[in-house]
Amino acid sequence: MNNIDSHLYYPKNLVEAPAYIFGGVEEGSDLVFVPDFTRQPKAFVRKVLKFLFVGRIPLSGRLTEWITGYKGYAWLSTLKPGDRLLLNGVTNLRTLRAVAWLTNPAVTRYQYFNNCLHFIYPKHLVAQRTASMQAMGYHLVTFDPQEAAEYGMKYAEQFFRFPSDAGNTEEPKYDFFFCGERKDRSQRLVDLERKLSMMGYRCMFIVVSSDSQRITYLKYLEYVRQSRCLVDVQQEGQTGLTRRPIEALFFKKKLMTENRHITSYDFYRKENVFVMNSDGPVDAASMHHFLDEQPLVEVPIDIVARYEVNHWLHYFD
């Protein structure tokens, strides 16, 4: 990355999936994790104080910490020219303005989005919000190529890490596996699971609508290893890849997806990926041909490596 004296600082509390993925960062990387000070305060009084003052008028780091209850704002003023600060999906403009005021102008500030902005803001406000962030000096990076082109952001592919047991050859327990939040795809998931089950396929669909239904990411990966094909049913209007196609790539699994844009990616192989609504009907003949008659095609390691976390970090050099 940059010279040895500079660092890429990432304020993030790593839990579950991010902790697993960033566990693959190479030794000697200049990535440094710091506590996430960008969160919304939980206490009502702190929320009110933040709304009234933080990002509206320049405040010292110590005062900002006192108002929000989070350490880290004072530390921002110690960043050196050449350092880089990587924020992940911070959408509160006043928080971003406070960070900009406290940071040396010679520090490069990145803002990465792993979710479509039109799911976060009303669509008619997305252009205004991204322009405001860019006017503050933030370099905006997104996983979604369409939003990158539309709003002048940098595009960075979805990423994962090399698992130590990607070549696991245990007998699969499931033919199709999906796990994710209900969102706007509930009925599509119900219909797809019913259809596949009626064909005789073993399905494990975990559709989360409450915290009690959540499973750990390690348990999730256990299901991935035990499955022949991962199912990717995305939110309406999303063009960027979810993490599931990349998990399928790294764990050498087949993929069934709604995302027709996947055919433009260098890792796409028609033998490995069934694109719903493009590759024909989801019927017994199509599924038998895709899952049972077409062997998985090995993707060259140099292509897989382009979607690995250490390659992703180079977008923030």
N, C-alpha and C positions, 0 to 999 in steps of 0.2 A: 504494500500500500504506500502511503506517503512516507516522509522521512521518519527515522526511528524515534525522533523526539515528539512526534505528533500522535494523537490518539483519536479513535472514533468512540465517542461516549454514547451509550444507549440507555436512557432512563426507562427501565422496564422491570417489573416484578415478574420473573420468569416462572410460570407455572405450567404444568401439564405439557401440551404440545410444544410451545416455544422452548421450554426447558430441555425437552428431548432433542429438538432440532439444533439448538445452539450448543448442545453438548458435543456436536460434531465440529465445532470451530477448532481450527488447527492451533497447536501450541506456537507461541511466538506471534500470534495475531495482535494487532494494535487495538482490538475491540475491548472496551472496558464497560462493564455493567455498573450502573449507579441506581439508587432507589428512584422509583417513579414519583416525582414530585408534581406531575402534571394532572393528577386526578382531582376530581371534584371533592371538596370536603364533605364529610358525612354529617357533622353537627350543623344544625339549622343556623345558629349564630354565625358560624364560620362561612356558611354558604352566603348569607346576607352580606357579610363584610367583604367577601371576595367579589360579589356582584357589584357592590358600591365602589370599591377602590381598585382592585387588582386589574391591571390592563387599561384603566381609565386615566390614571395619573402615574408618573414615574415614582416608584417606591424602591427603597433599599431591599436587598435580598433578605436581610434579617426581619424586616417588617412584613414582607410578603410571606415568609415562613410562619411568622406569628399569626397572621390572618388565616392562612390556609391550613396550618397544622402540619405541613409537610416540609421536611428538611430537603435542601438541595438548591433552593433559589439563590442563597448567598454564595454557594459554591460556583454558580455560573460565572461570577465575575473573576474567578481564578483561571478560567480557560485561556489558553495561550493562542496567539496568532498561529494558524496552521492546524489547530485542533478542529475536529468536526463533531457536531452534535446531531444525533439521529433521533428524532421523535417519531413515535408510531401512532398514527391515527388520532392526533389531538385535534379536535374540531372546535374547541372553544377559542374564539378569536382573541378574547381578552387575555387568556392564558398565554397564547402565542405572542401577543404584544408584550406582555410582562417579561417573557423569556428573551425576546429580542432586545428590550431595553437593558437587561442585565448582562447581556453577552457582548464581548468585544466584537466590533464590526469585522475584524479579520478572522473570526471563527466562522466556518461554513456550517450553516444550519440546514439540515434535511428534514423533510416531513414525508414519511412513507405511509401509504394507504393500502391496506390489505382487504378493503371493503369498498364497494362502489359508492361514490359520493352521492349519487342520486338516491341511495337507500338511507343516507344520513341527513341530507338537507332536502327541502323541496326542490324539485328539478329546476325550477325557474331561478333558484338562488345559487346553484352550483357555480356558475361562471363568476358571479359576484364574489363568492366566498374564496374561490381559488385565486382570483385576482388580488383580493385583500391579503392573503397569505404571501403571495409573491411580492407584493408591494412592501411587506415587512422584511423581505430579504430571504425568505425560505425557498429552497429548491424542492419542488414537489415531485414525488416519485410514486407511481401506482402500479399495481399488478394488472390493471385492466387496459389493454391497448387502445380500445375505443375512447375511453375517457382521457387517456394520455394525449391522443391526437386532438380531441375536441377542446381540451382545456389547457393545452400547452404544458403538460407535465412530462416527465421522463418515465419511460416504461422499463420496468424490471420484472423478469419472469417470476412466477411462483417458485418457491424453493423448499428443499428438504435436506436430509443428510444421508450419508451412506450407512445403512444399518449393518450391524455385525453379522446378522443371520438372514440376510436377504435370500440366500440360497436354500432356505429351509425346505426339506423335501417330505415333511410329514404328510400323511394322507389328509386331504382337505375334508372338513366337516360340512362346509357350506358351499353351494354353487354361486350364490349372489349375496353380497353383503352391502348394507347401507347403514350409516349412523350419522345423524345430524339433527338440527333443530327443525321444528315443523315449518315455520315461516309461511310462505305463500304456496307451498308445494305439497301440502298434506294429502289432498285427494289424489294427486298424481302418484304419490308414493303408495298409497293404499291400493290403487288400481293396478300399479305395476307389480307389487308383491303378490296380489291375488292372481294375476295373469300367469306369472312365473310359477307360482305354487301349483296352479291347476295343470301346468305342463309337466309336473313331477319334479321340479327343481327344488333343492333345499335352500330356503331363503332365511337370512337373518337380517331383519330390518328393525333398527332401533330409532324410532322417531321421537325426539325429545320435545316435550311441551312443558315440563316442570323440572326443577332442580333434582327432585327425587329420582328422575329417570336417567340422569347423567351417569356416565361411566368414566373411569379414569382413562387417560390417553394410553397408558400401558395395556389396559384391558382392551381398548379399541385396537391397538396394534396386534394383540393376540388374535382377535377376530380376523384382522387383515391376513395374517399368516395362515389362518385356517380356512381361507376362502379362495375360490378359483377366480372370481370376478368381482370387482368393486363397482358399485352403482353410484353414479354422479347425477343427481337431479338438482339443478341449480335454480336460483331465484330468477324471476322474469327480468329481462333486460340486461343480464350480465354477460359480458363477452370474455372477460379474463377467467383463467382457470381457477377452480377451487383447488384445495390441497389434494383431493382424491386422485386426480389423474397423475400427480407427481408421486404420490404414495404407491400407486399401481406400477409406475415406471421403476421406482427404486426397489420394490418388493417383488418385481417380476410377476405381476398379476395382470389378468385381462381387465378391461374396463368397458362398462356400458355407460354412455353419457348422453346428455341432451345438447351439449355444447358443440355445435357444428363447426365452430372456429378451430377446433382441435386439429382438423386436417391440415392446417397451415403450419403446425409445429414440426420441428425437425425430428422429434422422437415418434411421431405418428406412424403406425404401421396398421394397415387395414385388417391384418390377421389378429391384432391385439386389441383393437378398439371398435366397438359397435356404436355407431352414432344413431340414436333414436330419431325418427322422422326423416332420416337421410339414407340409412342403409337398409331400408325396407321395413316391413311390419315386424313387431315383436310377437312372432308366432313360433310354433314348435319347430317348423322346418328351419327358419332363420336362426333360432337359438341353437339348434343341434349343429348346424353348419358352423356357427361362430365358436361355440364353446367346446364342441366335441370333435369336429372334423379338422379344424384349423389349428395346428400347433402354435404355441406362442413363439413369436420371432424375437430373437435376442437383439436388443438395441445396443449399438457400439458404446463402449464406456466413455469415450470422449464426448459423445452427445449427452449421455446421462449426467456427466460432470458439469455441464452448463447449468443445471438446475440444482446444484449443490450449494449449501449455505456459504461456503468459503468463496465460491464464484459470485454469489449474490452480494457479498460484502464489498466487492470491487466496484459496484455501482456507486459507492459512497466514498471513493478515493478523492 
